[in-house]
């Protein structure tokens, strides 16, 4: 904050040299206007921590993959995230990974802003589009329904997933990043 005393010092220093100058002082910090961006997890909306989320989704580990399945007998990737989103956030997601990716209710987020509960999308063939979805947990780990191993954790750093990773999205009702506090 510029005090009147500091302003007078600047004015005296500039005008005593017999030249006119315009001084523009910009505030680089969003704190100055109370517009700090709050980077928090979508889990804030349901009052749980990332660790609680991870603990709760672990109960799904080992459920076999079943295309179109949506029960503990077997489920596919999009059904798995639909079930978790309904259970934790009371949000209905579309039925397929592609439809989820294209949903206007999901907003793209920067990968460095990923938080527990965000959706991560993949494509085996960029021309065919999105064909897999999972949920980010933490530390570049995500949980998903793998066609070979069922519900499991994987790493976004794994070369297989890194090559196929398309991006991450967050449901707009959970997107506190867009709000100013």
C-alpha positions as CSV (number, residue, x, y, z in Angstrom):
1,X,0.0,0.0,0.0
2,X,1.4,3.4,-0.9
3,X,1.2,5.8,1.9
4,X,0.9,9.5,1.4
5,X,4.4,10.0,2.8
6,X,5.9,7.5,0.3
7,X,3.9,9.3,-2.5
8,X,5.4,12.6,-1.5
9,X,8.9,11.2,-1.5
10,X,8.4,9.8,-5.0
11,X,6.9,13.1,-6.2
12,X,9.7,15.2,-4.7
13,X,12.4,13.0,-6.2
14,X,10.9,13.1,-9.6
15,X,9.9,16.7,-9.8
16,X,13.0,18.1,-8.2
17,X,15.0,16.9,-11.2
18,X,12.8,19.1,-13.5
19,X,11.2,16.4,-15.6
20,X,7.7,15.1,-15.7
21,X,7.1,11.5,-15.4
22,X,4.1,9.4,-14.9
23,X,4.5,6.7,-12.2
24,X,2.3,3.7,-12.4
25,X,2.6,1.3,-9.6
26,X,1.0,-2.1,-10.3
27,X,0.3,-4.6,-7.6
28,X,1.3,-8.0,-8.7
29,X,-0.3,-9.7,-5.9
30,X,-3.9,-10.8,-6.0
31,X,-3.9,-10.5,-2.2
32,X,-3.9,-6.7,-2.5
33,X,-7.5,-6.8,-3.7
34,X,-8.7,-9.8,-1.8
35,X,-8.9,-11.8,-5.0
36,X,-6.7,-14.8,-4.1
37,X,-7.4,-17.9,-6.0
38,X,-8.2,-20.8,-3.7
39,X,-6.8,-24.0,-5.0
40,X,-8.7,-26.7,-3.2
41,X,-9.9,-30.2,-3.9
42,X,-13.3,-31.0,-5.2
43,X,-13.6,-33.0,-2.0
44,X,-14.0,-29.8,0.0
45,X,-17.6,-29.7,-1.3
46,X,-18.3,-32.9,0.6
47,X,-16.1,-32.2,3.6
48,X,-13.6,-35.0,3.2
49,X,-9.9,-35.1,2.8
50,X,-7.9,-36.7,0.0
51,X,-6.8,-39.4,2.4
52,X,-10.4,-40.2,3.4
53,X,-11.3,-40.3,-0.3
54,X,-8.4,-42.7,-1.1
55,X,-9.4,-44.9,1.8
56,X,-13.0,-45.0,0.7
57,X,-12.3,-45.8,-2.9
58,X,-10.0,-48.6,-1.9
59,X,-13.0,-50.7,-1.2
60,X,-13.5,-51.0,-5.0
61,X,-10.0,-52.4,-5.6
62,X,-10.0,-55.8,-7.3
63,X,-13.6,-55.5,-8.6
64,X,-13.3,-57.2,-12.1
65,X,-13.7,-55.3,-15.3
66,X,-17.0,-55.9,-17.0
67,X,-17.9,-53.8,-20.1
68,X,-21.2,-52.1,-19.3
69,X,-21.1,-53.4,-15.7
70,X,-22.1,-51.3,-12.8
71,X,-21.9,-53.5,-9.7
72,X,-19.4,-55.2,-7.5
73,X,-19.6,-58.2,-9.8
74,X,-17.9,-56.0,-12.4
75,X,-17.8,-52.6,-13.9
76,X,-16.1,-50.6,-16.6
77,X,-14.2,-47.3,-16.3
78,X,-17.1,-44.9,-16.9
79,X,-19.5,-46.8,-14.6
80,X,-16.9,-46.8,-11.9
81,X,-16.5,-43.0,-12.0
82,X,-20.3,-42.6,-12.3
83,X,-20.8,-44.6,-9.1
84,X,-18.1,-42.7,-7.2
85,X,-19.4,-39.3,-8.3
86,X,-23.0,-40.3,-7.3
87,X,-21.8,-41.7,-4.0
88,X,-19.5,-38.8,-2.9
89,X,-20.9,-35.8,-4.7
90,X,-24.5,-36.7,-5.6
91,X,-23.6,-35.9,-9.2
92,X,-24.9,-37.9,-12.2
93,X,-22.3,-38.2,-14.9
94,X,-22.9,-39.4,-18.5
95,X,-22.6,-43.1,-19.2
96,X,-19.5,-43.2,-21.4
97,X,-16.0,-41.8,-21.0
98,X,-16.3,-39.9,-24.2
99,X,-19.7,-38.4,-23.2
100,X,-18.2,-37.5,-19.8
101,X,-15.2,-35.8,-21.5
102,X,-17.6,-33.8,-23.8
103,X,-20.0,-32.9,-21.0
104,X,-20.5,-29.1,-20.6
105,X,-20.7,-29.7,-16.8
106,X,-17.0,-30.7,-16.8
107,X,-14.3,-28.0,-17.2
108,X,-10.8,-28.6,-18.3
109,X,-8.2,-28.0,-15.6
110,X,-4.5,-27.6,-15.8
111,X,-2.6,-30.8,-14.9
112,X,-0.7,-29.0,-12.1
113,X,-4.0,-28.1,-10.5
114,X,-5.3,-31.7,-10.3
115,X,-6.8,-32.6,-7.0
116,X,-8.3,-35.7,-5.5
117,X,-11.6,-36.5,-7.2
118,X,-10.8,-34.9,-10.6
119,X,-11.4,-37.0,-13.7
120,X,-8.5,-38.0,-15.9
121,X,-9.1,-38.9,-19.5
122,X,-7.2,-41.1,-22.0
123,X,-7.2,-42.1,-25.6
124,X,-5.6,-45.2,-27.2
125,X,-6.0,-43.5,-30.6
126,X,-6.3,-39.7,-30.7
127,X,-8.4,-39.9,-33.9
128,X,-11.0,-42.1,-32.3
129,X,-11.2,-39.8,-29.2
130,X,-11.6,-40.5,-25.5
131,X,-12.0,-44.2,-24.5
132,X,-10.9,-44.4,-20.9
133,X,-11.5,-42.4,-17.7
134,X,-10.3,-42.6,-14.1
135,X,-10.1,-40.4,-11.0
136,X,-7.1,-38.6,-9.8
137,X,-6.2,-39.6,-6.2
138,X,-2.8,-37.9,-5.4
139,X,0.9,-38.0,-6.2
140,X,0.2,-38.6,-9.9
141,X,-1.8,-41.7,-8.9
142,X,-5.3,-42.4,-10.3
143,X,-7.9,-45.1,-9.7
144,X,-9.7,-46.7,-12.6
145,X,-11.2,-49.8,-14.0
146,X,-8.5,-51.5,-16.1
147,X,-9.8,-54.0,-18.7
148,X,-6.9,-56.4,-17.7
149,X,-6.9,-56.0,-13.9
150,X,-10.2,-54.5,-12.8
151,X,-10.3,-51.6,-10.4
152,X,-6.8,-50.6,-9.6
153,X,-4.4,-47.7,-8.9
154,X,-2.0,-46.6,-11.7
155,X,0.5,-43.8,-12.2
156,X,0.2,-41.0,-14.7
157,X,4.0,-41.2,-14.9
158,X,3.8,-44.8,-16.2
159,X,4.8,-44.7,-19.9
160,X,1.7,-46.5,-21.0
161,X,-0.6,-43.9,-19.4
162,X,1.6,-40.9,-20.0
163,X,1.4,-41.6,-23.8
164,X,-2.4,-41.8,-23.7
165,X,-3.2,-39.1,-21.3
166,X,-5.5,-36.4,-22.8
167,X,-6.3,-34.2,-19.9
168,X,-8.1,-33.7,-16.6
169,X,-11.5,-32.2,-15.9
170,X,-13.6,-31.1,-12.9
171,X,-17.3,-30.8,-12.5
172,X,-18.3,-27.1,-12.4
173,X,-20.2,-27.5,-9.1
174,X,-16.9,-28.7,-7.5
175,X,-14.6,-26.2,-9.2
176,X,-13.6,-23.8,-6.4
177,X,-10.6,-22.7,-8.6
178,X,-13.0,-20.5,-10.6
179,X,-14.2,-18.6,-7.5
180,X,-12.5,-15.6,-6.0
181,X,-12.5,-15.4,-2.2
